[in-house]
Amino acid sequence: MSTARFDRRARLLDKSDFSALFERAERSADRYFAVLARPNGLGHPRLGLAISKRSAKLAVVRNGIKRVIRESFRVRQQLLGSNDFVVLGRPGIAGTANQAYFESLEGHWRRLVKRCARS
């Protein structure tokens, strides 16, 4: 059984946190998500979500996508270093299998951790 959790300290909550990340961040994008990352100096990773109605019209679908993103982050957070991440949904991602989301996010996490380590 895993001890990985998604506590409050692992979430981006304030507008200032999001703004700082949007100003200067490493970016990775594919057909499902655009992911932004930036080192945070806190000793643990944090996650912010921005899944709009353009990504998925129905709230139940948006919430399902967010659930998948949080689960992927929770499982991988030990390897994500001390970085902040914001996941943005791309238009029209509704109706895709959850496995495709997990595979997409796995690639983003790997790419962005390498890029943030260099900067």
C-alpha positions as CSV (number, residue, x, y, z in Angstrom):
1,M,0.0,0.0,0.0
2,S,1.4,3.4,-1.0
3,T,1.8,6.3,1.4
4,A,1.5,8.9,-1.4
5,R,-1.2,11.4,-0.6
6,F,-2.6,14.5,-2.1
7,D,-2.6,16.9,0.9
8,R,-3.4,20.5,1.0
9,R,0.3,21.4,1.0
10,A,0.6,19.7,-2.4
11,R,-1.9,22.0,-4.1
12,L,-1.5,25.4,-5.7
13,L,-4.3,27.5,-4.1
14,D,-3.4,31.2,-4.3
15,K,-3.7,33.4,-7.3
16,S,-0.2,34.6,-6.6
17,D,1.1,31.0,-7.0
18,F,-0.6,30.6,-10.3
19,S,0.5,34.0,-11.5
20,A,4.2,33.4,-10.7
21,L,4.0,30.1,-12.5
22,F,2.4,31.6,-15.6
23,E,5.0,34.4,-15.8
24,R,8.1,32.2,-16.1
25,A,7.6,28.5,-16.6
26,E,8.9,25.5,-18.6
27,R,6.1,24.3,-20.9
28,S,5.2,20.9,-22.3
29,A,2.1,20.3,-24.5
30,D,0.4,17.6,-26.5
31,R,-3.1,17.0,-27.8
32,Y,-4.6,16.5,-24.3
33,F,-2.8,18.8,-22.0
34,A,-0.5,21.8,-21.7
35,V,1.6,21.5,-18.5
36,L,3.6,24.4,-17.0
37,A,6.3,23.8,-14.4
38,R,8.7,25.9,-12.3
39,P,11.0,25.1,-9.3
40,N,9.4,26.2,-6.0
41,G,12.1,25.7,-3.4
42,L,9.7,24.1,-0.9
43,G,11.1,20.6,-0.9
44,H,7.9,19.0,-2.3
45,P,5.9,19.3,-5.6
46,R,2.6,21.2,-5.9
47,L,-0.2,20.9,-8.5
48,G,-2.7,23.3,-9.9
49,L,-5.5,22.5,-12.3
50,A,-7.2,24.6,-15.0
51,I,-9.7,22.5,-16.9
52,S,-12.1,24.8,-18.6
53,K,-15.5,24.4,-20.4
54,R,-13.6,24.6,-23.7
55,S,-11.9,21.3,-22.7
56,A,-15.0,19.5,-21.7
57,K,-18.5,20.9,-21.7
58,L,-20.0,18.8,-18.9
59,A,-18.9,19.3,-15.3
60,V,-19.0,15.6,-14.6
61,V,-16.5,15.0,-17.5
62,R,-14.2,17.9,-16.3
63,N,-14.3,16.5,-12.8
64,G,-13.3,13.0,-14.1
65,I,-10.4,14.5,-16.0
66,K,-9.2,16.4,-12.9
67,R,-9.5,13.2,-10.8
68,V,-7.2,11.4,-13.3
69,I,-4.7,14.3,-13.2
70,R,-4.6,14.3,-9.4
71,E,-4.2,10.5,-9.3
72,S,-1.3,10.6,-11.8
73,F,0.3,13.4,-9.7
74,R,-0.2,11.6,-6.4
75,V,1.4,8.4,-7.7
76,R,4.4,10.2,-9.2
77,Q,5.0,13.0,-6.7
78,Q,8.0,11.3,-5.1
79,L,9.8,11.7,-8.4
80,L,8.6,15.2,-9.3
81,G,11.1,17.0,-7.1
82,S,10.5,20.5,-5.7
83,N,8.5,21.9,-8.6
84,D,5.1,23.6,-9.1
85,F,2.9,22.3,-11.9
86,V,-0.2,23.6,-13.6
87,V,-2.1,21.3,-15.9
88,L,-4.3,23.0,-18.5
89,G,-6.8,21.0,-20.5
90,R,-6.7,21.4,-24.3
91,P,-10.0,22.0,-26.2
92,G,-11.9,18.9,-27.0
93,I,-10.3,16.3,-24.8
94,A,-13.6,14.9,-23.5
95,G,-14.4,11.3,-24.5
96,T,-10.8,10.0,-24.4
97,A,-9.9,6.9,-22.4
98,N,-8.3,7.6,-19.0
99,Q,-5.3,5.5,-20.0
100,A,-4.4,8.0,-22.7
101,Y,-4.5,10.8,-20.1
102,F,-2.2,8.8,-17.8
103,E,0.3,8.1,-20.6
104,S,0.2,11.8,-21.7
105,L,0.8,13.0,-18.1
106,E,3.7,10.5,-17.6
107,G,5.5,12.0,-20.5
108,H,4.9,15.6,-19.3
109,W,6.1,14.8,-15.8
110,R,9.3,13.3,-17.1
111,R,10.1,16.1,-19.6
112,L,9.4,18.9,-17.2
113,V,11.4,17.5,-14.3
114,K,14.4,17.3,-16.6
115,R,13.9,20.8,-17.8
116,C,13.4,22.3,-14.3
117,A,16.5,20.5,-13.1
118,R,18.5,22.3,-15.8
119,S,17.2,25.7,-15.0
